Amino acid sequence: MAAHPPVIVYPPSATGGRRVTVHGQIVGLAHGRGEVAALLRAAGFAPGPDQVVELDRPGLIEWRGGDLDTWA
């Protein structure tokens, strides 16, 4: 069985936003790329607050129900 990436971004909800989990734990609801990056920085995926989180890095994020440009 293949392992899932540590981060999963779920399909857009009917009320807006996409649920984000890290290692199976919900870390927040994102309404855009910047919010996903902020949630991942807070979860320790970047060494500092100004560091870039690569949202398209293979093996890091599984985008369900659309890619990183799908928000509705």
N, C-alpha and C positions, 0 to 999 in steps of 0.2 A: 504494500500500500504506500503510495506516495505521500509525503508529508506536505501539509499546507504551509504557505509562507507565514511568518509570524504575525503579519498584519492583514486583516481582511476589511475591505470597504464594501459594504452591502449596497444593494440597489437603492435608488432614490425612493424615499417614502412618499406616500400620498400627500402628506402635509409639508414636504420639503426636507431636504437634507439627507445625508447618508450616514448610517451607523458605522462606527469604526471600532474594531476590536484589535487588541494586541494580546497574543497568546491566549485567546479565548475570553478575555475580559473586555467588557465595553469600556472604552475610554472617552467616548463622546459622539456627538452628532455634528457632522461637517456639512457646510453649505458651499464649499469651494475648495480648491487646491490649497490655498493658504491656511485654511482651518485644519485640513488633514496634516499639513506640514507642522503646524503648531502643536497638534495633539501628539505627533510622533516625537517632536523635540521634547515635549514634557514627559514622554514615556522613555526618554533616554536614547533615541535613535540618532541623535546628533550630539557632538561633544560640547556645544555651546549654543546659547540662544540665537546667535547670528549665523550659525552654520546651516548649510543647505542640506535638506533632506531630499534625496533623489526619489521622487514619486514613481518613476518609471523603471527603477532598478529591478531586474529580474530576480525572483526569489525573495524579495522583501514584502511586496504587497500583492494580494490577489484582489482584483477589481471585479466584483460581481454585478451583473446587470448593467454593464457599460464600462467604459474606460475612464481615465482621469478627466475627460472633458464632458462626461455625462452627469448632469445635475438635476434633470427634470424628467 
